Amino acid sequence: MSEGARLLADPAEVRAILISAAQAGEAITYSEVLALLGHQFTRPKMRALCKVLAVVDDEAEERGEPELAVLVVRQSDRLPGQGWWIEGARKHGYAGLWEGPRAAKLVRRVQQQAFAHWAGRAA
């Protein structure tokens, strides 16, 4: 069975959703991504989406593109969930709290990299 067959969604489809968000200069919630994929939000679906996001970011890194998973945020505080903080924040040398002003500043900086890269650019 291929990697894609075990995932919640095709990484290329999720990548396209995230590139569209980046081109618009906006983050997107887990619920919004799941809805675009035809799923209702549940915690198990959100965790399954996180596995796809990891694939999307691994492929972006291979292409020399900025990460995209940082664009997927919780509705409550507009910050990424635990999965991004465990892997993504570490890549940026961040070891602080996963919420609050310092966390938000890091997220904004990393999101801006994706926004700047995809602004006016085709996928």
ZINORVEN-V647951 format. One record per residue. PHI is phi in radians with two decimals (999 if undefined). OMEGA is omega in whole degrees, 0 to 359 (NA if undefined). Layout:
phi omega
PHI OMEGA
PHI OMEGA
//
This chain:
phi omega
999 180
-1.29 178
-0.99 181
-1.07 182
-1.20 180
-1.63 183
-1.63 178
-1.05 184
-2.60 176
-1.19 179
-0.96 179
-1.13 178
-1.19 178
-1.15 177
-1.00 180
-1.08 177
-1.09 183
-1.27 176
-1.13 177
-1.05 178
-1.11 180
-1.10 179
-1.10 178
-1.44 180
1.24 184
-2.35 170
-1.35 181
-2.39 182
-1.42 175
-0.98 180
-1.05 180
-1.14 179
-1.12 180
-1.06 179
-1.09 178
-1.11 178
-1.57 178
1.53 181
-2.10 170
-1.49 179
-1.22 166
-2.47 178
-1.06 177
-1.07 178
-1.16 178
-1.11 178
-1.12 177
-1.15 176
-1.08 180
-1.05 176
-1.13 178
-1.19 179
-1.06 178
-1.12 178
-1.13 180
-1.01 181
-1.21 176
-1.07 179
-1.18 177
-1.10 179
-1.08 178
-1.08 180
-1.48 184
1.36 180
-1.73 176
-1.21 179
-1.13 182
-2.06 183
-1.03 180
-1.10 179
-1.35 181
-1.59 190
-2.25 173
-1.29 178
-1.13 187
-1.12 185
-2.27 178
1.09 176
-2.03 177
-1.11 179
-1.45 186
-0.91 182
-0.99 179
-1.18 183
-1.15 181
-1.19 182
-1.71 188
-1.12 182
-1.13 179
-1.07 178
-1.05 182
-1.75 178
1.24 182
-1.72 179
-2.26 182
-1.49 178
-1.13 181
-1.57 178
-2.60 179
1.69 187
-1.06 180
-1.15 179
-1.13 180
-1.09 180
-1.11 178
-1.08 182
-1.05 179
-1.04 181
-1.09 181
-1.23 176
-1.07 180
-1.05 177
-1.09 178
-1.18 180
-1.04 182
-1.13 181
-1.13 187
-1.62 179
-1.05 177
1.20 182
-2.03 177
-1.44 177
-1.25 NA
//
